[in-house]
Amino acid sequence: MQIGVTWPLQRLIKQPVPYGAPTPLAGCWDAHCIELRGQSTLLLVHSPSRYAVVRMGMAPADWQAVHLLAVQEIRLGLREAGLSLEETENYLEAAGQPRLTRTHGRRPVAYLNRVWESVLAADLLADPAKHHQTQLAAGVNRLPGRCAAYEDTACPTEFLRRCVHAPQSAGLYLPPLR
């Protein structure tokens, strides 16, 4: 799994990241650091579908292990998108070990920026007492729009399910779910 790190996040973690090897876009996420209600927050966006996962209350040590936290948050997000435990684990296995890379192109980053704006607009859904932001992400992931992988309009949850269940239909090949 490639986790594309935005420039602000690269500066925060004080770690340059390489361009990743070519990999199926279905296994790629982009990560960004934002301030939300005064808390350092990790925003993860599935590159082809614009499906978002949000983790608030990031400590400096959390940022140094961002690749590990990202996988934990993605696992929770996939379950919240309606994937079964087996589908979630198969996806994570197919996507492979997390590797920090540069972001995954202009289109996915443009959609990441749109998601960021949606998160800021829906910040009343955030629960500062919790790290994993279920309600906030659900609100953002219900908003219809476009994404990098498909030409039609749908919500990010629908796009994510398409990417996971039939990635080859958008040229996003990952091994099929078992």
C-alpha positions in Angstrom: 0.0 0.0 0.0 1.4 3.4 -0.9 0.6 6.3 1.3 1.3 9.5 -0.6 2.5 12.2 1.7 1.7 15.9 0.9 4.4 18.5 1.1 3.1 19.9 4.4 3.1 16.5 5.9 6.7 15.8 4.6 7.8 19.0 6.3 6.0 18.0 9.5 7.6 14.5 9.7 10.9 16.0 8.6 11.4 13.1 6.2 11.7 13.3 2.4 9.8 10.5 0.7 10.6 8.9 -2.7 8.4 8.5 -5.7 6.7 5.2 -5.4 7.1 2.4 -7.8 4.2 2.0 -10.3 1.4 0.3 -8.4 -2.3 -0.2 -8.8 -4.1 3.0 -7.8 -6.7 1.0 -5.9 -4.0 0.4 -3.3 -3.0 4.0 -2.9 -4.0 6.6 -0.3 -2.9 10.2 0.1 -2.2 11.6 3.5 -2.3 15.2 4.7 -1.9 17.1 8.0 -4.6 19.6 8.9 -5.7 21.5 12.0 -9.2 20.6 13.1 -10.7 22.3 16.1 -7.2 23.2 17.3 -6.0 19.6 17.1 -3.4 18.1 14.8 -5.3 15.9 12.4 -4.4 13.2 9.9 -6.6 13.2 6.7 -6.3 10.1 4.6 -8.0 10.0 1.2 -8.2 6.9 -1.0 -6.6 8.2 -4.2 -9.0 6.9 -6.8 -12.3 7.2 -4.9 -11.8 10.2 -2.6 -13.0 8.1 0.3 -11.8 9.8 3.5 -10.7 8.7 6.9 -9.9 11.3 9.7 -7.9 10.9 12.8 -7.7 13.8 15.3 -5.4 14.4 18.2 -2.1 13.4 16.6 0.9 13.7 18.9 4.4 14.3 17.5 5.2 10.6 18.0 2.1 9.6 16.0 3.4 11.5 13.0 6.6 9.6 13.1 4.7 6.3 12.9 2.1 7.7 10.4 2.4 4.8 8.1 1.3 2.4 10.8 -1.5 4.6 12.1 -2.7 5.1 8.6 -3.2 1.3 8.1 -5.1 1.1 11.4 -7.3 4.0 10.4 -7.8 2.7 6.9 -8.9 -0.7 8.3 -11.5 1.1 10.4 -12.6 3.2 7.5 -13.0 0.2 5.2 -15.3 -1.5 7.8 -17.3 1.7 8.1 -17.7 1.7 4.3 -19.6 -1.6 4.6 -16.8 -4.0 3.7 -16.8 -7.3 5.6 -13.9 -8.2 7.9 -12.8 -10.7 5.3 -13.0 -8.2 2.4 -11.1 -5.6 4.5 -8.3 -8.0 5.4 -8.1 -9.2 1.8 -7.9 -5.6 0.5 -5.1 -4.8 3.0 -3.2 -8.0 2.1 -3.5 -7.3 -1.7 -2.4 -3.6 -1.2 0.7 -4.8 0.7 2.9 -3.3 3.4 2.5 0.5 3.8 5.2 2.6 2.2 5.4 6.4 2.3 5.7 7.9 -1.2 5.0 11.1 -2.9 1.3 11.8 -3.7 -0.4 10.1 -6.5 -0.8 12.8 -9.1 -2.7 16.0 -9.8 -6.2 14.5 -10.0 -6.1 12.6 -6.7 -4.5 15.5 -5.0 -7.2 17.9 -6.4 -9.8 15.6 -4.9 -7.9 15.4 -1.6 -8.2 19.2 -1.5 -11.9 19.0 -2.1 -12.2 16.5 0.7 -10.2 18.8 3.0 -12.7 21.6 2.3 -15.6 19.2 3.0 -14.0 18.1 6.3 -13.5 21.7 7.4 -17.1 22.6 6.4 -18.4 19.6 8.4 -16.2 20.1 11.5 -19.3 20.2 13.8 -19.5 16.5 13.2 -16.0 16.0 14.8 -15.8 14.6 18.3 -12.6 16.0 19.8 -12.7 13.3 22.6 -12.1 10.6 20.0 -9.1 10.0 17.7 -11.0 8.1 14.9 -13.6 10.4 13.5 -16.4 8.1 12.4 -19.3 10.7 12.2 -17.2 13.3 10.4 -15.8 10.9 7.8 -19.3 9.4 7.3 -20.7 12.9 6.6 -18.0 13.7 4.1 -18.2 10.2 2.5 -21.9 10.7 1.8 -21.4 13.8 -0.3 -22.0 13.1 -4.0 -19.3 14.2 -6.5 -16.7 13.0 -8.8 -13.4 11.2 -8.3 -10.2 10.4 -10.1 -11.1 6.8 -11.1 -14.6 7.2 -12.5 -16.4 9.6 -14.8 -19.8 9.5 -13.2 -21.1 11.1 -10.0 -21.5 9.1 -6.7 -20.5 9.3 -3.1 -17.0 8.3 -2.1 -18.3 5.2 -0.3 -19.8 3.9 -3.5 -16.6 4.7 -5.5 -14.5 2.9 -2.8 -16.7 -0.2 -3.0 -16.3 -0.2 -6.8 -12.5 0.1 -6.5 -12.3 -2.8 -4.0 -14.8 -5.1 -5.7 -14.0 -4.5 -9.4 -10.8 -2.5 -9.6 -10.0 -3.7 -13.1 -13.1 -1.9 -14.4 -11.3 1.4 -13.8 -7.8 0.2 -14.6 -7.1 0.0 -10.9 -6.1 -3.7 -10.8 -5.5 -5.3 -7.4 -5.8 -9.1 -7.0 -9.5 -10.0 -6.7 -10.9 -10.5 -3.3 -11.0 -14.1 -2.1 
